[in-house]
Amino acid sequence: MSYKVLCSDLDGTLLSTKNDVSDFTITEIKRIKEDIRIILTSARMPKSMTYLQQRMGITNMPIICYNGALVLDGSKQVFSKTIDIITIEKIYQLAEENNIKLGLYHKDEWCVEETTERVVKEILHTKTTPIYRSTKETVSNWKHRTISAHKIMLMGTEETTDAVFPKLEKMFASAIHIYRSNATLIELTPKSVSKLSAIKLLLKENETLQDVIAFGDNYNDMEMLQHVHCGVAVGNAREEVKAIANKVTLKNTEHGVAYFIAENIS
């Protein structure tokens, strides 16, 4: 099967380490990029994706940020959907009641209240720097600028995120995608978007989902993997993701995406 589009998640999938792609991956992407469009799909903000595009020589390709809430093609904004300010204020109140910190994201802005172990890790992993100010100040600033959040990150302990997760589902499930990133992190994005919806936006007139191969590892990749022609889970993917994938490759730390490309895409 020849593909016209290759879509890949980053963290836990295309990245062999926490913040970079391997030389093997770079070699394989460069080998096929003239014949196949390479679209990175991630929960990350734009500038934590574009340095990876530069590494692989695919800066002329679009990117899907924030799980589909923001789609960019170079300097052109193809699509944008945010969580409204009133909802942010309600989520902030709930987070305060449960001793959880928020990270608020709009385009290339990342706002947090203070430095924490989690924030330090994200700076290292995504090569970005946050704006430090209170959530109240961020909300006030964004109201003045009439902008809002493409993504909200809730950062707590395993106990506090366990406690708040069902409350979030009860209050916001109809309007927001609620993802458990790991034991201490919860990510929120607008309900009406997904990686799959963004891929559909980027298909050209002569392309369909049958022309797409996609790679992923987590819950927010499942819809994408299920609906493209070939959905490939990396070996470290959640079991639920492996169960719905067409194929399973090696772990991300073993360069599974690059290995699959080398073996299956000429």
C-alpha positions in Angstrom: 0.0 0.0 0.0 1.3 3.4 -0.9 0.3 6.3 1.4 0.0 10.0 0.6 -0.1 11.2 4.3 1.7 10.0 7.4 0.5 11.3 10.7 2.3 10.7 14.0 1.9 11.5 17.6 5.0 12.8 19.3 5.4 12.0 23.0 5.7 8.3 23.5 5.5 7.6 19.8 7.8 9.4 17.3 10.1 10.7 20.0 12.7 8.2 21.1 13.5 10.4 24.2 11.4 12.9 26.1 12.3 15.7 23.8 13.9 14.5 20.6 13.7 12.2 17.6 16.5 9.7 16.8 18.9 9.9 13.9 17.3 6.8 12.5 13.9 8.5 12.6 15.3 11.6 10.9 16.9 9.5 8.2 13.6 7.6 7.5 11.4 10.8 7.5 13.8 12.5 5.1 13.8 9.4 2.9 10.0 9.5 2.3 9.1 13.2 2.8 9.2 14.0 -0.9 6.5 11.4 -1.6 4.4 11.4 1.6 3.2 14.4 3.5 4.4 14.1 7.2 1.9 15.7 9.6 2.9 15.8 13.3 -0.2 15.5 15.6 0.2 16.3 19.3 -1.2 17.8 22.5 1.8 20.1 22.4 1.9 23.8 21.6 3.3 24.9 18.2 6.8 26.0 19.2 7.4 22.7 21.0 6.6 20.9 17.7 8.3 23.2 15.1 11.9 22.5 16.4 11.2 18.8 15.7 9.9 19.7 12.2 13.2 21.5 11.7 15.2 18.5 12.9 13.4 16.3 10.3 13.4 18.8 7.4 9.6 19.1 7.2 8.9 22.7 8.1 6.8 23.0 4.9 4.3 20.6 6.4 1.2 21.5 8.6 1.1 20.6 12.3 -1.9 19.6 14.5 -1.5 21.1 17.9 -3.5 20.6 21.2 -5.1 17.4 19.9 -6.7 19.2 17.0 -7.7 22.5 18.7 -5.2 24.4 16.7 -4.1 23.5 13.1 -1.3 25.5 11.5 0.3 25.4 8.0 3.4 27.5 8.3 2.3 31.0 9.4 -1.3 30.3 8.2 -3.9 29.3 10.9 -6.0 26.7 9.3 -8.3 26.1 12.4 -8.7 27.2 16.0 -11.1 26.2 18.7 -10.8 27.2 22.4 -12.4 26.5 25.8 -14.3 29.7 26.7 -13.2 31.9 29.6 -16.3 31.3 31.7 -15.6 27.6 31.6 -11.9 28.3 32.5 -13.0 30.2 35.6 -15.2 27.3 36.7 -12.4 24.8 36.2 -10.0 27.1 38.1 -12.4 27.2 41.0 -12.7 23.4 41.0 -8.9 23.0 40.8 -8.5 25.4 43.8 -10.9 23.4 45.8 -8.9 20.2 45.1 -5.4 21.7 45.6 -4.5 21.3 41.9 -2.5 23.8 39.8 -3.5 24.8 36.2 -1.4 25.3 33.1 -3.2 27.4 30.5 -2.3 27.3 26.8 -3.2 29.6 23.9 -1.2 29.3 20.7 2.4 29.7 21.9 1.5 31.0 25.3 1.9 28.8 28.3 0.9 30.3 31.6 1.5 28.8 35.1 1.4 30.3 38.6 4.7 29.0 39.9 7.6 26.7 39.2 6.9 23.1 40.2 8.6 19.8 39.4 6.0 19.2 36.7 6.7 22.6 35.1 10.5 22.0 35.2 9.9 18.7 33.4 7.8 20.3 30.7 10.3 23.0 30.1 12.9 20.3 29.6 10.8 18.0 27.5 9.2 20.6 25.2 11.9 23.2 25.0 9.5 26.0 25.9 9.3 28.6 28.7 6.1 29.5 30.5 4.8 32.9 31.6 4.6 33.0 35.4 1.6 34.8 36.8 -1.6 34.0 38.7 -4.4 32.3 36.9 -6.6 35.2 37.8 -4.2 37.6 36.1 -4.1 35.3 33.0 -7.9 35.1 32.8 -8.1 38.9 33.1 -5.4 39.4 30.4 -7.1 37.0 28.1 -10.5 38.6 28.6 -9.0 41.9 27.6 -7.5 40.4 24.5 -10.6 38.3 23.7 -8.7 35.0 23.6 -9.0 31.8 25.5 -7.4 28.4 26.1 -6.6 25.8 23.4 -5.7 23.5 26.2 -5.8 23.3 30.0 -3.5 21.1 32.0 -4.4 20.1 35.6 -1.3 19.2 37.6 -1.7 17.5 41.0 -0.9 14.3 42.9 -2.3 10.9 42.0 -4.7 11.4 44.9 -5.9 14.9 43.9 -6.3 14.0 40.2 -8.2 10.8 41.2 -10.5 13.0 43.2 -11.1 15.7 40.6 -11.4 13.5 37.5 -15.1 12.3 38.1 -16.0 15.9 39.1 -14.7 17.2 35.8 -16.6 14.5 33.9 -19.8 15.3 35.7 -19.5 19.1 35.1 -17.8 19.3 31.7 -18.0 16.0 29.7 -20.5 17.4 27.2 -18.2 20.3 26.3 -14.6 19.2 26.9 -12.4 16.2 26.1 -10.9 15.1 29.4 -7.7 13.0 29.1 -5.7 11.4 31.9 -2.2 11.9 30.6 -0.6 10.1 33.5 -1.2 9.5 37.2 -0.8 13.2 38.1 -1.9 15.1 34.9 -5.3 15.7 33.3 -5.5 17.5 29.9 -8.6 19.3 28.7 -9.3 20.3 25.1 -12.5 21.4 23.3 -15.0 18.5 22.8 -15.7 19.3 19.1 -12.1 18.6 18.0 -9.7 15.7 17.8 -6.6 14.6 15.9 -8.9 12.9 13.4 -11.1 16.0 12.8 -7.9 18.0 12.2 -6.5 15.4 9.7 -9.8 15.5 7.8 -9.3 19.3 7.5 -5.9 18.9 6.0 -6.7 16.3 3.4 -6.4 17.5 -0.2 -9.0 17.1 -2.9 -7.3 13.9 -4.2 -6.9 12.4 -0.6 -9.1 10.4 1.7 -8.5 8.7 5.0 -7.7 5.6 3.0 -4.5 7.4 1.9 -3.4 7.9 5.5 -1.1 5.9 7.9 -1.0 7.0 11.5 1.1 6.2 14.6 0.2 6.6 18.3 0.4 5.4 21.8 -2.4 6.9 24.0 -6.1 7.3 24.4 -6.2 10.5 22.4 -4.7 8.7 19.4 -7.4 5.9 19.3 -9.9 7.6 17.0 -7.2 8.6 14.6 -5.8 5.1 14.4 -9.2 3.5 14.0 -10.3 5.6 11.1 -7.2 5.9 8.8 -6.3 3.1 6.4 -3.5 1.8 8.7 -3.3 2.7 12.4 -0.1 1.6 14.0 0.5 1.4 17.8 4.0 1.6 19.2 5.0 -1.3 21.5 4.8 0.9 24.6 1.2 2.0 23.8 -1.6 1.4 26.2 -3.2 -2.0 25.8 -6.5 -0.5 24.6 -4.6 1.3 21.8 -2.9 -1.8 20.7 -6.2 -3.7 20.7 -7.7 -1.3 18.1 -4.6 -0.8 15.9 -4.1 -2.5 12.6 -0.4 -3.1 13.4 1.9 -2.9 16.4 5.6 -1.9 16.0 8.5 -1.6 18.4 8.5 0.8 21.4 9.2 4.5 20.9 12.6 4.0 22.7 13.4 1.4 20.1 12.5 3.8 17.2 9.3 1.9 16.4 7.9 4.4 13.9 11.2 4.6 12.0 11.5 0.8 12.0 7.9 0.4 10.7 8.6 3.0 7.9 11.8 1.2 6.9 10.1 -2.1 6.7 6.9 -1.1 5.1 7.2 2.1 3.1 9.4 2.1 0.0 
